[in-house]
Structures are given as C-alpha cells and as structure tokens.
Amino acid sequence: MREYLLTILAAALVAYVLTPAVRRFAVWFGAQAVPRDRDVHVIPTPRLGGLAMFGGMVAALVLASGLPEMRKYLGDGEVDVGKALLMSGGLIVLIGMADDRWEVDALTKFAGQVAAAGIFIMQGIQVYVIPLPNGESLSLPPAYGVPLTVLVVVATINAVNFIDGLDGLAAGVVGIAALALFSYAYLLSKSNGMTTLSGATLTAAILFGMCAGFLPHNFSPAKIFMGDTGSMLIGLLLSASTIMLTGRFDPAVLANGLFPFYVPLLLVPAVAAVPFMDMLLAVWRRTNQGRSPFSPDKQHLHHRLLELGHSTRRAVLIMYFWVGLLASGLVGLALFDAAWITLGVTVTIALAGMLLMLLTPWRRRRGTVADRAGSGDRERPAERPTMPV
C-alpha cells in the first residue's frame, strides 16, 4: 500500500501545483471556452487543464519507476504499462490541445483515439480473455481481442467526454471510478493471498491522484476546465485499468464465487452508467432529429438536473452520489459473502437518495411561490421614470 499511496500523492500534488501555471498558459495560448447557448458557465474560462493532469501522471510514473517493487510492473513484464501510458497519453494530449485551441473535427479525434488504442495493443494492453458463465475463461484471438480493445478504449473516452459539462463533474466521476477499480483490485488480491502490485492497480491509483489534484481548481465555480485534453486522457487511463483487470483473477482461486470475476466488465459500465446512458440518449436524440450524433445540444442529464431546480454544485454532487453508490455496491458484492445485505443496503440508500433528489427542488419551488404570494400583498414603491442613455 505504501507504493500506491506515494504514487497517488505524487500525481495529486503535481497536478494541483501545475494547474495555475497551465491556466496562465491557456490564456496566453488562446485556449479558452467562450460561453455558448448550451454551456452553463457565463464567462470565458481557460481550458487545457488536462495538461496539468498529464504532468501528474508523468510524475507518478517516474516515482513508481524508482520504487524497486513497482518497477517490474512498468516495463519488465509482457505488458509495458509505463511506456503505453506515456505514448498513448502523450498522443491524446496533443490531439486534445489542438481541439481545445482550434476545435479539431470529430473524425480526426476518433482517429487519434483509435491510434491510442493501437499503442495499448502494441505494448501488451489488450483484452485477451473474457469470463464465461460456467466459470471458465475464453481466450480471444487477435482477430477478436484487437477490435474489442479498440471498442472499449474509444467508448470509454467518449463517454467521459460526453459528461464533461459541469464544473468538476468529469474529474469527480472518473476519480470515483478509479478509486473503485483500485479498491476492487487491491482488496480482492489481498483477501485471496495474491500480490497486490499490478499494472492495472497502479494505473487506477495514478488516475485517482490526477483527478483529486485537479478537482480543487475545477469544482464550481471552476477556474479552469480540463477540456478535451483532460477528458480524453482520463477516459484513456480508465479504459487501460479496466482492460488490464479483465481476466486477471482466476475464478478457481476466488473465495467469493464467480461474481468477482465479472466485476471488471461490470464496474466501469456501472460507474460510467451516467455518461454512457447520456451518450446513448444523445446519439438517439440527435439522429432522430436528423442531426449528426456529434452535434452539441443542451439536453444532457446534467442540464436536466439544472432544469429540475438544482444548483450547479448540487447537480454535480448528485451525480457523485449515484456513481459512488453503484461503484461501492459492486465492490461490496465482490468482496463480501453477505450479498443480500450489501444489495439491501445499496437499494435503501438509493431510494433515500432518489427521494431527497426529487423533494429538494420541489420544496424550493414551493417556498419561492409562497414568497412571491406574500410579497404581492405588500404595496410596491412607485417606479421612477428612466432617462434614455
């Protein structure tokens, strides 16, 4: 655990310290988000926050390469995790910087995402096996494993990119997802007597540190946005950790049945259920309207929360709550034998959260109507005529 804590701290600290400098560079570089009709912010805000997050990732990898026990999981095995993250992450950052400054077309970004997935495959990060219901593993030949890997990488990157619409939303959601992946891999390895050091666990730890260090600058009111530079980068690392965790645990040695074997396949879709669902709804909505699936609008889930009467901060915290609940529920089911108790607690908390989410804006609207009704009985002061300016 000491090695992981050091890498988390390095990623968080460097990302936090670099962000103000990156903000000044973004202003000089001209990479600022000008408010649009579909945006929530009302003043130009610098982008390129992902550049500071990339710096945190590099610092964490450098530190990990200096730790004797961790070094072998960065390049001495069949999977060169350090090289894969640096090369693919660097490519994604370059494309993201160009998009944050000049708005690159969707096809170019898609090609860059596929190329980043190709770098993963060349460095050994690939879906090699998938679990079967009978408890066995199905080995995938390259003809199936390669396109499946590309699909996972591209889908995860775009899902994270779709949810990056409110201050602190993407960084917090992905940070929770990374923490869930880290907890699952570390605790399951420890409880089954396996080594807790792995490239997948290290990637999740670095990703959590990057998001934690950047979030103080990005939470509402945001001083800087991560931009496509950041959203594509953290989506890339999230997919890398998921792919490496798939098939890592042999169901024959797991003490809690077959379910933990499926968690890597379920965890990211669960914790990313909000962005994935938002992405699918957006594609369906836009294609039905005869528009491109990539054309922007203001009908994402976080926009709908604002329409219900929630503030920006409360809308973000609501998304955090649901992602955290789904993630902790899955991890709990994988680690504890009392599945029905875990499921019951999760459902109870979910119902309570749903009730609070619906009642809070209703009570606020009711109070506002009552205040307006009360103020209507009082005499209003006479309005002064205004002179034209």
C-alpha positions in Angstrom: 0.0 0.0 0.0 2.9 2.4 0.7 3.9 2.4 -3.0 0.4 3.2 -4.1 -0.1 6.0 -1.6 3.2 7.6 -2.8 2.1 7.4 -6.4 -1.4 8.9 -5.6 0.2 11.7 -3.6 2.7 12.4 -6.4 0.0 12.6 -9.1 -2.3 14.7 -7.0 0.4 17.1 -5.8 1.9 17.7 -9.2 -1.5 18.1 -10.9 -2.5 20.6 -8.2 0.7 22.7 -8.4 0.8 22.7 -12.2 -2.8 23.8 -12.8 -2.3 27.5 -12.1 0.6 27.7 -14.5 -1.4 25.7 -17.1 -4.2 28.2 -16.6 -1.9 31.1 -17.4 -0.6 29.3 -20.4 -4.1 28.5 -21.7 -5.0 32.2 -21.6 -1.8 33.1 -23.5 -2.3 30.3 -25.9 -5.9 31.3 -26.6 -7.5 28.1 -25.4 -10.5 29.5 -23.6 -14.1 28.3 -23.6 -16.3 31.1 -24.7 -19.9 30.7 -23.3 -22.4 29.2 -25.8 -26.1 28.6 -25.5 -25.7 25.0 -24.3 -23.0 25.9 -21.7 -23.5 26.6 -18.0 -20.6 29.0 -17.5 -21.1 32.6 -18.3 -17.6 34.0 -18.6 -14.6 32.8 -20.8 -12.8 30.1 -18.9 -9.3 28.6 -19.8 -9.1 25.1 -21.0 -6.1 22.7 -21.2 -6.5 21.5 -17.6 -5.7 18.1 -18.8 -2.1 19.2 -19.4 -1.6 19.5 -15.6 -3.2 16.1 -15.2 -0.8 14.7 -17.7 2.1 16.2 -15.7 0.7 14.5 -12.6 0.6 11.1 -14.5 4.2 11.6 -15.7 5.4 12.4 -12.1 3.7 9.4 -10.7 5.2 7.1 -13.3 8.7 8.5 -12.7 8.2 7.9 -8.9 6.9 4.4 -9.4 9.8 3.5 -11.7 12.1 4.4 -8.8 10.4 2.0 -6.4 12.0 -1.4 -6.7 8.9 -3.5 -6.2 6.9 -1.3 -8.6 9.4 -1.1 -11.4 8.9 -4.5 -12.7 5.2 -3.8 -13.4 6.1 -0.8 -15.5 8.2 -2.4 -18.2 9.9 -5.7 -17.1 6.9 -7.9 -17.9 5.0 -8.7 -21.0 2.9 -5.5 -20.6 4.9 -2.3 -20.7 2.5 -0.2 -18.7 4.7 2.9 -18.3 5.6 3.1 -22.0 2.0 2.5 -23.0 0.6 5.2 -20.8 3.2 7.8 -21.8 3.0 7.2 -25.5 -0.8 6.9 -25.8 -1.4 9.6 -23.2 1.0 11.9 -25.0 -0.8 11.4 -28.3 -4.2 12.0 -26.7 -2.9 15.2 -25.0 -1.6 16.6 -28.3 -4.9 16.0 -30.0 -6.8 17.4 -27.1 -4.6 20.6 -27.0 -5.3 21.1 -30.7 -9.0 20.7 -30.2 -9.1 23.0 -27.2 -7.4 25.7 -29.2 -8.7 25.2 -32.8 -11.6 22.7 -32.5 -10.5 19.6 -34.3 -13.2 17.8 -36.3 -14.7 14.6 -34.8 -13.2 12.3 -37.4 -9.6 13.4 -36.5 -10.3 12.9 -32.8 -11.7 9.5 -33.5 -8.6 8.5 -35.5 -6.4 9.7 -32.6 -8.4 7.6 -30.1 -8.0 4.5 -32.3 -4.3 5.2 -32.6 -4.0 5.4 -28.8 -5.8 2.1 -28.5 -3.3 0.7 -31.1 -0.4 1.8 -28.9 -2.0 -0.1 -26.0 -2.2 -3.2 -28.1 1.4 -2.9 -29.3 2.5 -2.6 -25.6 0.5 -5.6 -24.5 -2.6 -3.9 -23.0 -5.4 -5.9 -24.7 -8.4 -7.9 -23.9 -7.1 -11.5 -24.0 -9.8 -13.4 -22.2 -13.5 -13.0 -21.2 -15.2 -14.9 -18.4 -17.9 -17.5 -19.3 -21.0 -18.3 -17.1 -19.6 -21.8 -16.4 -16.6 -20.3 -14.6 -14.1 -20.8 -17.4 -12.2 -18.2 -19.4 -12.5 -17.8 -23.1 -9.2 -16.9 -24.8 -9.6 -14.4 -27.6 -7.5 -14.5 -30.7 -6.2 -11.2 -32.1 -9.0 -11.1 -34.7 -11.5 -10.6 -31.8 -9.3 -9.2 -29.0 -7.9 -6.3 -31.0 -11.3 -4.8 -32.2 -12.8 -5.4 -28.7 -9.9 -3.5 -27.1 -10.3 -0.6 -29.6 -14.1 -0.5 -28.8 -13.5 -0.4 -25.1 -10.9 2.4 -25.3 -12.9 4.6 -27.8 -16.3 4.1 -26.0 -14.8 4.9 -22.6 -13.0 8.1 -23.8 -16.2 9.4 -25.5 -18.4 8.5 -22.5 -16.2 10.6 -20.2 -16.1 13.4 -22.8 -19.9 13.5 -23.0 -20.3 14.0 -19.3 -17.8 16.9 -19.1 -20.4 19.6 -19.0 -20.5 20.8 -15.4 -17.7 22.1 -13.1 -15.9 19.2 -11.5 -18.3 16.6 -12.9 -15.9 14.5 -15.1 -13.0 14.7 -12.7 -15.1 13.6 -9.8 -17.0 10.8 -11.6 -13.8 9.3 -13.1 -12.0 9.8 -9.7 -14.7 7.7 -8.0 -14.5 5.1 -10.8 -10.7 4.9 -10.4 -11.0 4.6 -6.6 -13.5 1.8 -7.1 -11.2 -0.1 -9.5 -8.3 0.4 -7.2 -10.2 -0.9 -4.1 -11.5 -3.9 -6.1 -8.1 -4.9 -7.4 -6.2 -4.3 -4.2 -8.6 -5.8 -1.7 -9.5 -8.8 -3.8 -5.9 -9.6 -4.3 -5.1 -9.2 -0.7 -8.1 -11.3 0.5 -7.1 -14.2 -1.9 -3.4 -14.2 -1.0 -2.2 -12.8 -4.3 0.3 -10.0 -4.9 -1.3 -6.5 -4.7 1.1 -5.0 -7.1 -0.1 -4.8 -10.7 -0.2 -2.5 -13.6 -3.9 -2.2 -13.5 -4.0 -1.3 -9.8 -1.1 1.2 -10.4 -3.0 2.8 -13.3 -6.2 3.2 -11.2 -4.1 4.8 -8.4 -2.5 7.3 -10.7 -5.8 8.2 -12.3 -7.4 8.8 -8.9 -4.5 11.0 -7.8 -4.7 13.0 -11.1 -8.4 13.7 -10.6 -8.0 14.5 -6.9 -5.3 17.1 -7.6 -7.1 18.8 -10.4 -10.6 18.9 -8.8 -10.0 21.8 -6.3 -9.3 24.1 -9.3 -12.2 22.6 -11.3 -15.1 22.4 -8.8 -17.8 25.0 -9.1 -17.0 27.8 -9.7 -14.3 26.4 -12.0 -11.1 28.4 -12.5 -10.1 26.1 -15.4 -11.6 23.4 -17.5 -9.9 20.1 -18.3 -11.0 20.4 -21.9 -10.8 17.6 -24.3 -7.1 17.3 -23.3 -8.2 16.1 -19.9 -11.4 14.3 -20.6 -9.9 12.1 -23.3 -6.8 11.5 -21.1 -8.7 10.3 -18.0 -11.0 8.2 -20.2 -7.9 6.6 -21.7 -6.5 5.7 -18.3 -9.8 4.4 -17.1 -10.1 2.1 -20.1 -6.5 0.9 -19.6 -7.1 -0.1 -16.0 -10.3 -1.9 -17.0 -8.7 -3.9 -19.8 -5.7 -5.0 -17.6 -8.1 -6.1 -14.8 -10.2 -8.2 -17.2 -9.2 -11.9 -16.7 -6.6 -11.0 -14.0 -8.3 -13.2 -11.4 -8.7 -16.9 -11.8 -12.2 -17.9 -10.6 -10.7 -21.2 -9.2 -8.9 -19.2 -6.5 -11.6 -16.7 -5.7 -13.2 -17.3 -2.3 -16.5 -15.4 -3.1 -17.7 -17.4 -6.1 -17.7 -16.4 -9.7 -19.2 -12.9 -9.4 -15.8 -11.1 -8.6 -14.5 -12.4 -11.9 -17.1 -10.3 -13.8 -16.6 -7.1 -11.8 -14.0 -5.6 -14.2 -16.6 -6.0 -17.0 -19.4 -4.5 -14.9 -17.6 -1.9 -12.8 -16.7 0.7 -15.4 -20.2 0.4 -17.2 -21.7 0.8 -13.7 -19.7 3.7 -12.5 -19.8 5.2 -16.0 -23.5 4.4 -16.3 -24.4 8.1 -16.2 -22.1 9.2 -19.1 -22.7 6.0 -21.1 -26.5 6.5 -20.8 -26.1 10.2 -21.5 -24.1 9.3 -24.6 -26.6 6.8 -25.9 -29.5 9.1 -25.3 -27.7 11.9 -27.1 -26.9 9.8 -30.1 -30.5 8.5 -30.3 -31.9 12.0 -29.8 -29.7 13.7 -32.4 -30.1 11.0 -35.1 -33.9 11.1 -34.6 -33.8 14.8 -35.3 -31.8 14.3 -38.4 -28.6 15.8 -37.0 -25.1 14.4 -36.5 -24.5 12.3 -33.4 -21.6 14.7 -32.5 -23.7 17.9 -32.9 -24.0 19.7 -29.5 -27.1 20.4 -27.6 -28.3 21.4 -24.1 -30.3 18.3 -23.2 -27.7 16.2 -21.4 -28.6 14.7 -18.0 -26.8 17.4 -16.0 -28.8 20.1 -17.9 -32.0 18.3 -16.9 -30.9 18.3 -13.2 -30.5 22.1 -13.5 -33.9 22.4 -15.0 -35.4 20.5 -12.0 -34.2 23.3 -9.8 -30.8 22.0 -8.5 -27.9 24.3 -8.4 -24.7 23.5 -10.3 -22.9 22.3 -7.2 -25.9 20.2 -6.1 -26.3 18.7 -9.6 -22.6 17.6 -9.5 -22.9 16.2 -6.0 -26.0 14.2 -7.1 -24.0 12.6 -9.9 -21.2 11.9 -7.5 -23.7 10.2 -5.2 -25.1 7.8 -7.8 -21.7 6.9 -9.3 -20.3 6.3 -5.8 -23.3 4.2 -4.8 -23.1 2.0 -7.9 -19.3 1.6 -7.5 -19.4 0.7 -3.8 -22.3 -1.7 -4.3 -20.4 -3.7 -7.0 -17.2 -3.7 -5.0 -19.1 -4.8 -1.9 -20.8 -7.6 -3.7 -17.4 -8.8 -5.0 -15.7 -8.7 -1.6 -18.3 -9.8 1.0 -20.2 -13.0 1.3 -23.4 -11.4 2.6 -24.6 -10.4 -0.9 -28.2 -9.8 0.1 -27.2 -7.5 3.0 -25.0 -5.5 0.6 -27.7 -5.3 -2.0 -30.3 -4.3 0.6 -28.2 -1.5 2.0 -27.5 -0.3 -1.6 -31.1 -0.2 -2.6 -32.2 1.5 0.6 -29.6 4.3 0.1 -30.6 4.6 -3.5 -34.3 5.1 -2.6 -33.4 7.6 0.1 -31.2 9.5 -2.4 -34.0 9.5 -5.0 -36.4 10.9 -2.5 -34.1 13.7 -1.5 -33.2 14.5 -5.1 -36.9 15.0 -6.0 -38.1 16.7 -2.8 -35.3 19.3 -2.6 -36.2 21.3 -5.7 -39.9 20.8 -5.1 -39.6 22.4 -1.6 -37.5 25.2 -3.0 -40.1 26.0 -5.7 -42.9 25.8 -3.2 -41.0 28.3 -0.9 -40.4 30.6 -3.9 -44.1 30.6 -4.8 -45.1 31.3 -1.2 -42.6 34.2 -1.0 -44.0 35.7 -4.2 -47.6 35.4 -3.0 -46.7 37.1 0.3 -44.8 39.9 -1.4 -47.8 40.6 -3.7 -49.9 41.8 -0.7 -47.4 44.5 0.1 -47.5 47.9 -1.6 -44.8 48.3 -4.1 -42.9 51.6 -4.3 -43.5 53.8 -7.3 -41.2 53.3 -10.2 -39.1 56.2 -11.3 -39.0 57.1 -14.9 -35.8 56.3 -16.6 -34.0 58.6 -18.9 -32.6 57.3 -22.2 -28.9 56.8 -22.3 
